[in-house]
């Protein structure tokens, strides 16, 4: 069976440092924290998710971001 072309599209940094890749559950928890910090207003779920991924990668690579 042929592999889908998107299988290896992860960023090079993710391949080089697999410990820095957060799980979906980790990202979901952090995104919810960001949502609550914004006053629980809907409409920025993608922004929260993407920021959560960045935050978690930074924490795991030793370059922790500022807390909300």
PEPE-V190189 format. One record per pair of residues at least 6 apart in sequence whose ideal C-beta (glycine too) atoms are under 8 Angstrom apart, sorted by the first residue. I is the first residue (numbers start at 1). J is the second residue. D is the distance in Angstrom with one decimal. If there is no record, write none. Layout:
# PEPE-V190189
i j d
I J D
I J D
This chain:
# PEPE-V190189
i j d
10 21 7.9
13 20 7.1
13 57 8.0
14 20 7.1
14 21 5.1
17 60 7.9
17 61 6.4
19 60 6.1
20 57 5.1
20 60 4.3
20 61 4.8
21 57 7.4
22 30 7.7
22 52 7.8
22 53 6.3
22 56 3.8
22 57 6.6
22 60 7.0
26 56 5.7
27 49 6.3
27 52 4.7
27 53 5.4
27 56 6.4
28 49 8.0
28 52 7.7
29 52 8.0
30 52 3.6
30 55 5.9
30 56 5.8
31 45 7.3
31 48 4.2
31 49 4.8
31 51 7.6
31 52 4.1
32 48 7.8
33 52 7.8
33 68 7.4
34 48 4.3
34 51 5.9
34 52 6.1
34 68 6.0
35 44 7.6
35 45 7.3
35 48 5.3
37 68 4.2
38 44 6.6
38 48 7.6
54 65 7.1
55 65 5.0
58 64 5.8
58 65 4.9
59 65 7.3
